[in-house]
Amino acid sequence: MQKKIFTILTCLFLLTISSHSQEDYLKIDTIVNPTNICQGQGGVLKIKITPRSDIKISSFLGFMIKLDDNANLSYPKVFFTASELDLQSKQENDTLYLELAKEIPIPFKVNGNSLIGKHQISGEVVFTAVFKDNWSLKTYQKFYADFISIRNQKDGKK
């Protein structure tokens, strides 16, 4: 009997954890500019992060934007912290929160030997959500942005 109760409680616990990790605490809008990029040229991934109305994002507890590896792209770095992104903080009571009003630009370059066609930049935002009753949850949320790689005209005239 105890083994059955333990199994049921463990399953309920795992379901609770998995439901929290799948919840969207942020609205992440992404766009690549320009949308068509020649091989060997650069572009900018623009990220706009909007927290849900019932949370704030802590400025102290490990905010980071991480980019996934992509053999067709080169980044200046694969992760960026709040201070590197020059995100401002705002104090409310005794806690500092990030002000995420501005769009975050992340430059990248399409490699000269990249495949032609549709590509995707992907990554995740790692953050600590602080709820109105002052409990917090460190989690992450994925993002994706599409663009098209086109042949470099100089290479096509050989």
Residue pairs with C-beta under 8 A, 6 or more apart in sequence:
20 137
20 139
21 139
24 52
24 141
25 51
25 52
25 55
25 127
25 129
25 137
25 139
25 141
26 49
26 50
26 51
26 52
26 57
26 125
26 127
26 141
27 49
27 50
27 51
27 52
28 47
28 48
28 49
28 50
28 125
28 141
28 143
29 47
29 48
29 50
30 45
30 46
30 47
30 48
30 121
30 143
30 144
30 145
31 45
31 46
31 145
32 43
32 44
32 45
32 46
32 121
32 145
32 146
32 147
33 43
33 44
33 46
34 43
34 147
35 147
35 148
36 147
36 148
36 150
37 43
37 110
37 147
37 148
37 149
37 150
38 110
38 149
38 150
38 151
38 152
38 153
39 110
39 111
39 112
39 113
39 114
39 116
39 149
39 150
39 151
39 152
39 155
40 109
40 110
40 111
40 112
40 152
41 109
41 110
41 152
42 107
42 108
42 109
42 110
43 107
43 108
43 109
43 110
43 147
44 105
44 106
44 107
44 108
45 105
45 106
45 107
45 108
45 121
45 145
46 103
46 104
46 105
46 106
47 65
47 103
47 104
47 106
47 125
47 143
48 103
48 104
49 57
49 100
49 104
49 125
50 100
51 57
51 100
51 129
54 131
54 132
55 129
55 130
55 131
55 132
56 92
56 95
56 97
56 98
56 129
56 130
57 63
57 97
57 98
57 100
57 127
57 128
57 129
57 130
58 95
58 96
58 97
58 98
58 127
58 128
58 129
58 130
58 136
59 82
59 87
59 89
59 96
59 97
59 98
60 96
60 128
61 127
61 128
61 136
61 138
62 126
62 127
62 128
62 138
63 81
63 82
63 87
63 98
63 125
63 126
63 127
63 128
64 79
64 80
64 81
64 82
64 125
64 126
64 127
65 79
65 80
65 85
65 104
65 106
65 123
65 124
65 125
65 126
66 78
66 79
66 123
66 124
66 125
66 126
67 75
67 78
67 79
67 106
67 121
67 122
67 123
68 121
68 122
68 123
68 124
69 78
70 119
70 120
70 121
70 122
71 111
71 114
72 110
72 111
72 114
72 115
72 119
72 149
73 108
73 109
73 110
73 111
73 114
73 119
73 121
74 108
74 109
74 111
75 106
75 107
75 108
75 109
76 107
76 108
77 84
80 104
80 106
82 98
85 104
87 98
87 99
87 100
87 102
87 104
88 98
88 99
89 96
89 97
89 98
89 99
90 96
90 97
90 98
90 99
91 97
95 130
95 134
97 130
108 121
110 119
110 149
112 152
112 155
114 149
115 149
116 149
116 150
116 151
117 148
117 149
118 146
118 147
118 148
118 149
119 146
119 147
119 148
119 149
120 144
120 145
120 146
121 144
121 145
121 146
121 147
122 142
122 143
122 144
122 145
123 142
123 143
124 140
124 141
124 142
124 143
125 140
125 141
125 143
126 138
126 139
126 140
127 138
127 139
127 140
127 141
128 136
128 137
128 138
128 139
129 136
129 137
129 138
129 139
130 136
131 137
